[in-house]
Amino acid sequence: MAQEKYILVKHYCKVSKIEDSFLNRLHEFGLITFKEQQNDIYIDEQDISEIERMFRLHHDLGINFEGLDAIKEMLARIQQLEEELNYLQKKLRLYE
């Protein structure tokens, strides 16, 4: 089982120059999860690339948080369909 690693939100915001209010809004919309421990808030390091992608979409393209939620759902659906397509292609090769 993979070990989860968490990053302190204050430290991440300082290093990445992304405001903590942006992360709070992502959390409010259910786009990321926080882990609270000893009055500190942490994010999973696996969420970092997703946070940075959403920040670019929001900051560079002006997409609001509702739009970010829709984009995340569509990307998840595309990934699911690609996995299903790969599975069906492998299954089809068995009959060729």
Biopython code that builds the backbone (N, CA, C, O; Angstrom):
import numpy as np
from Bio.PDB.StructureBuilder import StructureBuilder

atoms = [
    (1, "MET", "N", (0.841, -1.182, 0.000)),
    (1, "MET", "CA", (0.000, 0.000, 0.000)),
    (1, "MET", "C", (0.884, 1.241, 0.000)),
    (1, "MET", "O", (1.876, 1.305, 0.727)),
    (2, "ALA", "N", (0.526, 2.214, -0.807)),
    (2, "ALA", "CA", (1.327, 3.436, -0.928)),
    (2, "ALA", "C", (1.177, 4.297, 0.322)),
    (2, "ALA", "O", (0.091, 4.418, 0.889)),
    (3, "GLN", "N", (2.270, 4.878, 0.727)),
    (3, "GLN", "CA", (2.260, 5.754, 1.894)),
    (3, "GLN", "C", (1.822, 7.147, 1.456)),
    (3, "GLN", "O", (2.312, 7.686, 0.464)),
    (4, "GLU", "N", (0.894, 7.714, 2.212)),
    (4, "GLU", "CA", (0.407, 9.050, 1.891)),
    (4, "GLU", "C", (1.352, 10.077, 2.487)),
    (4, "GLU", "O", (1.817, 9.932, 3.618)),
    (5, "LYS", "N", (1.627, 11.114, 1.714)),
    (5, "LYS", "CA", (2.470, 12.201, 2.185)),
    (5, "LYS", "C", (1.658, 13.483, 2.124)),
    (5, "LYS", "O", (0.953, 13.748, 1.150)),
    (6, "TYR", "N", (1.770, 14.266, 3.172)),
    (6, "TYR", "CA", (1.014, 15.502, 3.263)),
    (6, "TYR", "C", (1.958, 16.688, 3.383)),
    (6, "TYR", "O", (3.058, 16.588, 3.925)),
    (7, "ILE", "N", (1.487, 17.820, 2.855)),
    (7, "ILE", "CA", (2.268, 19.053, 2.848)),
    (7, "ILE", "C", (1.463, 20.107, 3.594)),
    (7, "ILE", "O", (0.259, 20.248, 3.381)),
    (8, "LEU", "N", (2.123, 20.831, 4.451)),
    (8, "LEU", "CA", (1.486, 21.907, 5.199)),
    (8, "LEU", "C", (1.027, 22.984, 4.216)),
    (8, "LEU", "O", (1.809, 23.439, 3.382)),
    (9, "VAL", "N", (-0.226, 23.386, 4.312)),
    (9, "VAL", "CA", (-0.806, 24.355, 3.383)),
    (9, "VAL", "C", (-0.027, 25.675, 3.420)),
    (9, "VAL", "O", (0.255, 26.252, 2.370)),
    (10, "LYS", "N", (0.319, 26.151, 4.605)),
    (10, "LYS", "CA", (1.063, 27.413, 4.723)),
    (10, "LYS", "C", (2.379, 27.337, 3.958)),
    (10, "LYS", "O", (2.755, 28.278, 3.260)),
    (11, "HIS", "N", (3.075, 26.214, 4.094)),
    (11, "HIS", "CA", (4.360, 26.050, 3.405)),
    (11, "HIS", "C", (4.157, 25.983, 1.887)),
    (11, "HIS", "O", (4.895, 26.609, 1.127)),
    (12, "TYR", "N", (3.153, 25.220, 1.457)),
    (12, "TYR", "CA", (2.892, 25.097, 0.017)),
    (12, "TYR", "C", (2.555, 26.457, -0.595)),
    (12, "TYR", "O", (3.049, 26.800, -1.669)),
    (13, "CYS", "N", (1.718, 27.223, 0.090)),
    (13, "CYS", "CA", (1.320, 28.542, -0.425)),
    (13, "CYS", "C", (2.524, 29.477, -0.517)),
    (13, "CYS", "O", (2.643, 30.251, -1.468)),
    (14, "LYS", "N", (3.403, 29.406, 0.457)),
    (14, "LYS", "CA", (4.590, 30.260, 0.453)),
    (14, "LYS", "C", (5.509, 29.908, -0.719)),
    (14, "LYS", "O", (6.023, 30.793, -1.402)),
    (15, "VAL", "N", (5.709, 28.613, -0.944)),
    (15, "VAL", "CA", (6.614, 28.167, -2.001)),
    (15, "VAL", "C", (6.009, 28.372, -3.389)),
    (15, "VAL", "O", (6.699, 28.799, -4.315)),
    (16, "SER", "N", (4.724, 28.069, -3.531)),
    (16, "SER", "CA", (4.080, 28.108, -4.852)),
    (16, "SER", "C", (3.538, 29.480, -5.228)),
    (16, "SER", "O", (3.196, 29.716, -6.387)),
    (17, "LYS", "N", (3.458, 30.387, -4.257)),
    (17, "LYS", "CA", (2.890, 31.721, -4.479)),
    (17, "LYS", "C", (1.400, 31.650, -4.826)),
    (17, "LYS", "O", (0.869, 32.545, -5.483)),
    (18, "ILE", "N", (0.734, 30.588, -4.382)),
    (18, "ILE", "CA", (-0.713, 30.453, -4.533)),
    (18, "ILE", "C", (-1.327, 30.800, -3.182)),
    (18, "ILE", "O", (-0.918, 30.259, -2.155)),
    (19, "GLU", "N", (-2.298, 31.692, -3.179)),
    (19, "GLU", "CA", (-2.901, 32.139, -1.935)),
    (19, "GLU", "C", (-3.706, 31.025, -1.278)),
    (19, "GLU", "O", (-4.318, 30.200, -1.955)),
    (20, "ASP", "N", (-3.693, 31.015, 0.046)),
    (20, "ASP", "CA", (-4.440, 29.990, 0.770)),
    (20, "ASP", "C", (-5.947, 30.140, 0.562)),
    (20, "ASP", "O", (-6.688, 29.166, 0.697)),
    (21, "SER", "N", (-6.402, 31.338, 0.239)),
    (21, "SER", "CA", (-7.832, 31.531, -0.036)),
    (21, "SER", "C", (-8.257, 30.737, -1.275)),
    (21, "SER", "O", (-9.386, 30.250, -1.343)),
    (22, "PHE", "N", (-7.360, 30.607, -2.249)),
    (22, "PHE", "CA", (-7.660, 29.799, -3.437)),
    (22, "PHE", "C", (-7.837, 28.338, -3.035)),
    (22, "PHE", "O", (-8.776, 27.677, -3.477)),
    (23, "LEU", "N", (-6.937, 27.840, -2.201)),
    (23, "LEU", "CA", (-7.040, 26.452, -1.745)),
    (23, "LEU", "C", (-8.307, 26.244, -0.911)),
    (23, "LEU", "O", (-8.957, 25.204, -1.009)),
    (24, "ASN", "N", (-8.651, 27.240, -0.091)),
    (24, "ASN", "CA", (-9.878, 27.137, 0.701)),
    (24, "ASN", "C", (-11.103, 27.045, -0.195)),
    (24, "ASN", "O", (-12.024, 26.276, 0.080)),
    (25, "ARG", "N", (-11.114, 27.828, -1.263)),
    (25, "ARG", "CA", (-12.244, 27.777, -2.208)),
    (25, "ARG", "C", (-12.310, 26.429, -2.926)),
    (25, "ARG", "O", (-13.392, 25.875, -3.120)),
    (26, "LEU", "N", (-11.148, 25.906, -3.317)),
    (26, "LEU", "CA", (-11.136, 24.573, -3.932)),
    (26, "LEU", "C", (-11.709, 23.540, -2.968)),
    (26, "LEU", "O", (-12.466, 22.653, -3.363)),
    (27, "HIS", "N", (-11.337, 23.670, -1.708)),
    (27, "HIS", "CA", (-11.837, 22.750, -0.687)),
    (27, "HIS", "C", (-13.349, 22.905, -0.502)),
    (27, "HIS", "O", (-14.062, 21.910, -0.376)),
    (28, "GLU", "N", (-13.838, 24.144, -0.484)),
    (28, "GLU", "CA", (-15.270, 24.397, -0.350)),
    (28, "GLU", "C", (-16.075, 23.739, -1.470)),
    (28, "GLU", "O", (-17.183, 23.252, -1.245)),
    (29, "PHE", "N", (-15.510, 23.728, -2.672)),
    (29, "PHE", "CA", (-16.187, 23.131, -3.820)),
    (29, "PHE", "C", (-15.941, 21.628, -3.924)),
    (29, "PHE", "O", (-16.421, 20.983, -4.856)),
    (30, "GLY", "N", (-15.197, 21.070, -2.975)),
    (30, "GLY", "CA", (-14.943, 19.632, -2.970)),
    (30, "GLY", "C", (-13.927, 19.197, -4.008)),
    (30, "GLY", "O", (-13.870, 18.019, -4.358)),
    (31, "LEU", "N", (-13.124, 20.128, -4.507)),
    (31, "LEU", "CA", (-12.143, 19.803, -5.542)),
    (31, "LEU", "C", (-10.847, 19.251, -4.950)),
    (31, "LEU", "O", (-10.107, 18.540, -5.630)),
    (32, "ILE", "N", (-10.575, 19.573, -3.700)),
    (32, "ILE", "CA", (-9.433, 18.994, -2.982)),
    (32, "ILE", "C", (-9.882, 18.703, -1.559)),
    (32, "ILE", "O", (-10.907, 19.208, -1.102)),
    (33, "THR", "N", (-9.105, 17.884, -0.868)),
    (33, "THR", "CA", (-9.417, 17.584, 0.525)),
    (33, "THR", "C", (-8.282, 18.063, 1.410)),
    (33, "THR", "O", (-7.118, 18.080, 1.011)),
    (34, "PHE", "N", (-8.642, 18.441, 2.591)),
    (34, "PHE", "CA", (-7.670, 18.847, 3.599)),
    (34, "PHE", "C", (-7.586, 17.767, 4.658)),
    (34, "PHE", "O", (-8.532, 17.014, 4.887)),
    (35, "LYS", "N", (-6.448, 17.711, 5.288)),
    (35, "LYS", "CA", (-6.284, 16.872, 6.465)),
    (35, "LYS", "C", (-5.849, 17.801, 7.590)),
    (35, "LYS", "O", (-4.830, 18.484, 7.491)),
    (36, "GLU", "N", (-6.636, 17.815, 8.658)),
    (36, "GLU", "CA", (-6.314, 18.697, 9.780)),
    (36, "GLU", "C", (-5.681, 17.865, 10.888)),
    (36, "GLU", "O", (-6.181, 16.809, 11.277)),
    (37, "GLN", "N", (-4.569, 18.381, 11.375)),
    (37, "GLN", "CA", (-3.865, 17.678, 12.433)),
    (37, "GLN", "C", (-3.171, 18.713, 13.323)),
    (37, "GLN", "O", (-2.381, 19.523, 12.837)),
    (38, "GLN", "N", (-3.462, 18.684, 14.599)),
    (38, "GLN", "CA", (-2.872, 19.592, 15.573)),
    (38, "GLN", "C", (-2.994, 21.059, 15.141)),
    (38, "GLN", "O", (-2.020, 21.811, 15.166)),
    (39, "ASN", "N", (-4.197, 21.441, 14.749)),
    (39, "ASN", "CA", (-4.523, 22.814, 14.338)),
    (39, "ASN", "C", (-3.784, 23.281, 13.091)),
    (39, "ASN", "O", (-3.777, 24.478, 12.805)),
    (40, "ASP", "N", (-3.170, 22.388, 12.351)),
    (40, "ASP", "CA", (-2.549, 22.713, 11.070)),
    (40, "ASP", "C", (-3.320, 22.005, 9.972)),
    (40, "ASP", "O", (-3.886, 20.933, 10.183)),
    (41, "ILE", "N", (-3.336, 22.614, 8.806)),
    (41, "ILE", "CA", (-4.058, 22.043, 7.665)),
    (41, "ILE", "C", (-3.048, 21.571, 6.637)),
    (41, "ILE", "O", (-2.096, 22.278, 6.308)),
    (42, "TYR", "N", (-3.275, 20.356, 6.133)),
    (42, "TYR", "CA", (-2.372, 19.727, 5.175)),
    (42, "TYR", "C", (-3.141, 19.342, 3.915)),
    (42, "TYR", "O", (-4.353, 19.131, 3.939)),
    (43, "ILE", "N", (-2.389, 19.257, 2.807)),
    (43, "ILE", "CA", (-2.936, 18.731, 1.561)),
    (43, "ILE", "C", (-2.112, 17.517, 1.164)),
    (43, "ILE", "O", (-0.924, 17.429, 1.474)),
    (44, "ASP", "N", (-2.750, 16.594, 0.483)),
    (44, "ASP", "CA", (-2.067, 15.400, -0.008)),
    (44, "ASP", "C", (-1.150, 15.807, -1.148)),
    (44, "ASP", "O", (-1.551, 16.577, -2.020)),
    (45, "GLU", "N", (0.066, 15.304, -1.152)),
    (45, "GLU", "CA", (1.005, 15.692, -2.217)),
    (45, "GLU", "C", (0.525, 15.240, -3.589)),
    (45, "GLU", "O", (0.948, 15.798, -4.602)),
    (46, "GLN", "N", (-0.347, 14.243, -3.641)),
    (46, "GLN", "CA", (-0.887, 13.799, -4.928)),
    (46, "GLN", "C", (-1.847, 14.827, -5.531)),
    (46, "GLN", "O", (-2.145, 14.770, -6.724)),
    (47, "ASP", "N", (-2.326, 15.754, -4.722)),
    (47, "ASP", "CA", (-3.231, 16.806, -5.212)),
    (47, "ASP", "C", (-2.489, 17.994, -5.807)),
    (47, "ASP", "O", (-3.115, 18.876, -6.394)),
    (48, "ILE", "N", (-1.171, 18.035, -5.667)),
    (48, "ILE", "CA", (-0.392, 19.204, -6.088)),
    (48, "ILE", "C", (-0.564, 19.494, -7.580)),
    (48, "ILE", "O", (-0.826, 20.636, -7.956)),
    (49, "SER", "N", (-0.422, 18.493, -8.422)),
    (49, "SER", "CA", (-0.543, 18.745, -9.867)),
    (49, "SER", "C", (-1.950, 19.204, -10.230)),
    (49, "SER", "O", (-2.124, 20.042, -11.115)),
    (50, "GLU", "N", (-2.951, 18.658, -9.548)),
    (50, "GLU", "CA", (-4.333, 19.066, -9.788)),
    (50, "GLU", "C", (-4.558, 20.508, -9.339)),
    (50, "GLU", "O", (-5.238, 21.273, -10.023)),
    (51, "ILE", "N", (-3.991, 20.881, -8.192)),
    (51, "ILE", "CA", (-4.116, 22.250, -7.698)),
    (51, "ILE", "C", (-3.481, 23.221, -8.685)),
    (51, "ILE", "O", (-4.063, 24.257, -9.003)),
    (52, "GLU", "N", (-2.296, 22.889, -9.166)),
    (52, "GLU", "CA", (-1.601, 23.776, -10.099)),
    (52, "GLU", "C", (-2.341, 23.888, -11.422)),
    (52, "GLU", "O", (-2.379, 24.965, -12.016)),
    (53, "ARG", "N", (-2.925, 22.801, -11.890)),
    (53, "ARG", "CA", (-3.718, 22.841, -13.124)),
    (53, "ARG", "C", (-4.928, 23.745, -12.946)),
    (53, "ARG", "O", (-5.221, 24.577, -13.804)),
    (54, "MET", "N", (-5.634, 23.579, -11.822)),
    (54, "MET", "CA", (-6.814, 24.403, -11.570)),
    (54, "MET", "C", (-6.438, 25.874, -11.363)),
    (54, "MET", "O", (-7.190, 26.766, -11.756)),
    (55, "PHE", "N", (-5.289, 26.128, -10.753)),
    (55, "PHE", "CA", (-4.842, 27.509, -10.575)),
    (55, "PHE", "C", (-4.599, 28.172, -11.928)),
    (55, "PHE", "O", (-5.001, 29.315, -12.146)),
    (56, "ARG", "N", (-3.938, 27.449, -12.837)),
    (56, "ARG", "CA", (-3.687, 28.010, -14.169)),
    (56, "ARG", "C", (-4.998, 28.273, -14.908)),
    (56, "ARG", "O", (-5.155, 29.318, -15.539)),
    (57, "LEU", "N", (-5.932, 27.335, -14.833)),
    (57, "LEU", "CA", (-7.224, 27.529, -15.491)),
    (57, "LEU", "C", (-7.957, 28.734, -14.918)),
    (57, "LEU", "O", (-8.552, 29.524, -15.651)),
    (58, "HIS", "N", (-7.906, 28.860, -13.614)),
    (58, "HIS", "CA", (-8.602, 29.972, -12.952)),
    (58, "HIS", "C", (-7.886, 31.303, -13.199)),
    (58, "HIS", "O", (-8.519, 32.294, -13.563)),
    (59, "HIS", "N", (-6.589, 31.319, -13.004)),
    (59, "HIS", "CA", (-5.821, 32.566, -13.088)),
    (59, "HIS", "C", (-5.616, 33.017, -14.540)),
    (59, "HIS", "O", (-5.832, 34.184, -14.866)),
    (60, "ASP", "N", (-5.205, 32.105, -15.395)),
    (60, "ASP", "CA", (-4.873, 32.475, -16.777)),
    (60, "ASP", "C", (-6.100, 32.604, -17.676)),
    (60, "ASP", "O", (-6.149, 33.473, -18.546)),
    (61, "LEU", "N", (-7.083, 31.743, -17.464)),
    (61, "LEU", "CA", (-8.250, 31.738, -18.354)),
    (61, "LEU", "C", (-9.503, 32.325, -17.715)),
    (61, "LEU", "O", (-10.517, 32.512, -18.388)),
    (62, "GLY", "N", (-9.435, 32.616, -16.421)),
    (62, "GLY", "CA", (-10.578, 33.230, -15.755)),
    (62, "GLY", "C", (-11.743, 32.290, -15.527)),
    (62, "GLY", "O", (-12.886, 32.740, -15.437)),
    (63, "ILE", "N", (-11.483, 30.994, -15.432)),
    (63, "ILE", "CA", (-12.560, 30.025, -15.205)),
    (63, "ILE", "C", (-12.931, 30.048, -13.724)),
    (63, "ILE", "O", (-12.067, 29.963, -12.852)),
    (64, "ASN", "N", (-14.228, 30.165, -13.459)),
    (64, "ASN", "CA", (-14.675, 30.229, -12.066)),
    (64, "ASN", "C", (-14.667, 28.836, -11.429)),
    (64, "ASN", "O", (-14.382, 27.842, -12.096)),
    (65, "PHE", "N", (-14.980, 28.778, -10.148)),
    (65, "PHE", "CA", (-14.870, 27.513, -9.414)),
    (65, "PHE", "C", (-15.915, 26.495, -9.863)),
    (65, "PHE", "O", (-15.655, 25.292, -9.832)),
    (66, "GLU", "N", (-17.075, 26.953, -10.272)),
    (66, "GLU", "CA", (-18.072, 26.041, -10.824)),
    (66, "GLU", "C", (-17.553, 25.414, -12.113)),
    (66, "GLU", "O", (-17.749, 24.224, -12.359)),
    (67, "GLY", "N", (-16.888, 26.226, -12.931)),
    (67, "GLY", "CA", (-16.291, 25.720, -14.165)),
    (67, "GLY", "C", (-15.174, 24.734, -13.893)),
    (67, "GLY", "O", (-15.041, 23.729, -14.591)),
    (68, "LEU", "N", (-14.369, 25.019, -12.875)),
    (68, "LEU", "CA", (-13.296, 24.092, -12.499)),
    (68, "LEU", "C", (-13.872, 22.745, -12.076)),
    (68, "LEU", "O", (-13.325, 21.694, -12.409)),
    (69, "ASP", "N", (-14.977, 22.784, -11.342)),
    (69, "ASP", "CA", (-15.636, 21.550, -10.921)),
    (69, "ASP", "C", (-16.118, 20.758, -12.136)),
    (69, "ASP", "O", (-15.932, 19.543, -12.207)),
    (70, "ALA", "N", (-16.732, 21.448, -13.083)),
    (70, "ALA", "CA", (-17.226, 20.778, -14.297)),
    (70, "ALA", "C", (-16.073, 20.192, -15.100)),
    (70, "ALA", "O", (-16.176, 19.075, -15.607)),
    (71, "ILE", "N", (-14.981, 20.930, -15.222)),
    (71, "ILE", "CA", (-13.812, 20.455, -15.969)),
    (71, "ILE", "C", (-13.227, 19.209, -15.302)),
    (71, "ILE", "O", (-12.875, 18.241, -15.977)),
    (72, "LYS", "N", (-13.128, 19.245, -13.977)),
    (72, "LYS", "CA", (-12.577, 18.086, -13.263)),
    (72, "LYS", "C", (-13.444, 16.849, -13.487)),
    (72, "LYS", "O", (-12.925, 15.754, -13.703)),
    (73, "GLU", "N", (-14.766, 17.026, -13.435)),
    (73, "GLU", "CA", (-15.672, 15.900, -13.670)),
    (73, "GLU", "C", (-15.558, 15.372, -15.097)),
    (73, "GLU", "O", (-15.569, 14.160, -15.313)),
    (74, "MET", "N", (-15.447, 16.276, -16.071)),
    (74, "MET", "CA", (-15.324, 15.838, -17.468)),
    (74, "MET", "C", (-14.006, 15.098, -17.698)),
    (74, "MET", "O", (-13.980, 14.092, -18.407)),
    (75, "LEU", "N", (-12.920, 15.581, -17.110)),
    (75, "LEU", "CA", (-11.637, 14.904, -17.261)),
    (75, "LEU", "C", (-11.661, 13.521, -16.625)),
    (75, "LEU", "O", (-11.079, 12.579, -17.164)),
    (76, "ALA", "N", (-12.329, 13.393, -15.485)),
    (76, "ALA", "CA", (-12.457, 12.080, -14.842)),
    (76, "ALA", "C", (-13.268, 11.134, -15.715)),
    (76, "ALA", "O", (-12.942, 9.953, -15.832)),
    (77, "ARG", "N", (-14.320, 11.656, -16.324)),
    (77, "ARG", "CA", (-15.152, 10.828, -17.215)),
    (77, "ARG", "C", (-14.370, 10.408, -18.458)),
    (77, "ARG", "O", (-14.492, 9.268, -18.906)),
    (78, "ILE", "N", (-13.576, 11.305, -19.014)),
    (78, "ILE", "CA", (-12.752, 10.971, -20.180)),
    (78, "ILE", "C", (-11.759, 9.871, -19.818)),
    (78, "ILE", "O", (-11.566, 8.929, -20.587)),
    (79, "GLN", "N", (-11.133, 9.987, -18.656)),
    (79, "GLN", "CA", (-10.184, 8.968, -18.225)),
    (79, "GLN", "C", (-10.878, 7.616, -18.064)),
    (79, "GLN", "O", (-10.329, 6.583, -18.448)),
    (80, "GLN", "N", (-12.080, 7.625, -17.497)),
    (80, "GLN", "CA", (-12.837, 6.387, -17.327)),
    (80, "GLN", "C", (-13.159, 5.770, -18.692)),
    (80, "GLN", "O", (-13.038, 4.557, -18.868)),
    (81, "LEU", "N", (-13.562, 6.591, -19.645)),
    (81, "LEU", "CA", (-13.883, 6.089, -20.979)),
    (81, "LEU", "C", (-12.652, 5.555, -21.694)),
    (81, "LEU", "O", (-12.739, 4.558, -22.411)),
    (82, "GLU", "N", (-11.504, 6.204, -21.509)),
    (82, "GLU", "CA", (-10.268, 5.711, -22.110)),
    (82, "GLU", "C", (-9.877, 4.358, -21.536)),
    (82, "GLU", "O", (-9.429, 3.477, -22.270)),
    (83, "GLU", "N", (-10.044, 4.189, -20.229)),
    (83, "GLU", "CA", (-9.740, 2.904, -19.606)),
    (83, "GLU", "C", (-10.672, 1.816, -20.128)),
    (83, "GLU", "O", (-10.240, 0.693, -20.391)),
    (84, "GLU", "N", (-11.948, 2.152, -20.277)),
    (84, "GLU", "CA", (-12.913, 1.196, -20.805)),
    (84, "GLU", "C", (-12.584, 0.838, -22.251)),
    (84, "GLU", "O", (-12.686, -0.325, -22.644)),
    (85, "LEU", "N", (-12.191, 1.834, -23.043)),
    (85, "LEU", "CA", (-11.815, 1.593, -24.423)),
    (85, "LEU", "C", (-10.606, 0.668, -24.506)),
    (85, "LEU", "O", (-10.596, -0.262, -25.313)),
    (86, "ASN", "N", (-9.598, 0.909, -23.690)),
    (86, "ASN", "CA", (-8.417, 0.054, -23.673)),
    (86, "ASN", "C", (-8.775, -1.382, -23.293)),
    (86, "ASN", "O", (-8.271, -2.334, -23.889)),
    (87, "TYR", "N", (-9.644, -1.527, -22.304)),
    (87, "TYR", "CA", (-10.079, -2.855, -21.882)),
    (87, "TYR", "C", (-10.794, -3.585, -23.027)),
    (87, "TYR", "O", (-10.527, -4.757, -23.292)),
    (88, "LEU", "N", (-11.694, -2.880, -23.690)),
    (88, "LEU", "CA", (-12.444, -3.496, -24.786)),
    (88, "LEU", "C", (-11.550, -3.817, -25.975)),
    (88, "LEU", "O", (-11.762, -4.825, -26.650)),
    (89, "GLN", "N", (-10.545, -2.970, -26.246)),
    (89, "GLN", "CA", (-9.613, -3.260, -27.332)),
    (89, "GLN", "C", (-8.807, -4.516, -27.023)),
    (89, "GLN", "O", (-8.591, -5.336, -27.915)),
    (90, "LYS", "N", (-8.363, -4.685, -25.796)),
    (90, "LYS", "CA", (-7.628, -5.888, -25.402)),
    (90, "LYS", "C", (-8.508, -7.124, -25.514)),
    (90, "LYS", "O", (-8.063, -8.180, -25.964)),
    (91, "LYS", "N", (-9.747, -6.979, -25.106)),
    (91, "LYS", "CA", (-10.684, -8.098, -25.176)),
    (91, "LYS", "C", (-10.955, -8.479, -26.629)),
    (91, "LYS", "O", (-11.060, -9.659, -26.962)),
    (92, "LEU", "N", (-11.067, -7.467, -27.489)),
    (92, "LEU", "CA", (-11.321, -7.705, -28.905)),
    (92, "LEU", "C", (-10.147, -8.424, -29.561)),
    (92, "LEU", "O", (-10.345, -9.276, -30.426)),
    (93, "ARG", "N", (-8.928, -8.084, -29.154)),
    (93, "ARG", "CA", (-7.734, -8.736, -29.722)),
    (93, "ARG", "C", (-7.724, -10.243, -29.455)),
    (93, "ARG", "O", (-7.145, -11.007, -30.228)),
    (94, "LEU", "N", (-8.353, -10.663, -28.380)),
    (94, "LEU", "CA", (-8.421, -12.087, -28.076)),
    (94, "LEU", "C", (-9.189, -12.855, -29.136)),
    (94, "LEU", "O", (-8.944, -14.041, -29.353)),
    (95, "TYR", "N", (-10.116, -12.178, -29.795)),
    (95, "TYR", "CA", (-10.977, -12.831, -30.792)),
    (95, "TYR", "C", (-10.493, -12.630, -32.214)),
    (95, "TYR", "O", (-11.118, -13.128, -33.150)),
    (96, "GLU", "N", (-9.395, -11.911, -32.399)),
    (96, "GLU", "CA", (-8.867, -11.699, -33.755)),
    (96, "GLU", "C", (-8.051, -12.870, -34.220)),
    (96, "GLU", "O", (-7.533, -12.857, -35.337)),
]
sb = StructureBuilder()
sb.init_structure("model")
sb.init_model(0)
sb.init_chain("A")
sb.init_seg("    ")
for serial, (resi, resn, name, xyz) in enumerate(atoms, 1):
    if name == "N":
        sb.init_residue(resn, " ", resi, " ")
    sb.init_atom(name, np.array(xyz, "f"), 0.0, 1.0, " ", f" {name:<3s}", serial, name[0])
structure = sb.get_structure()
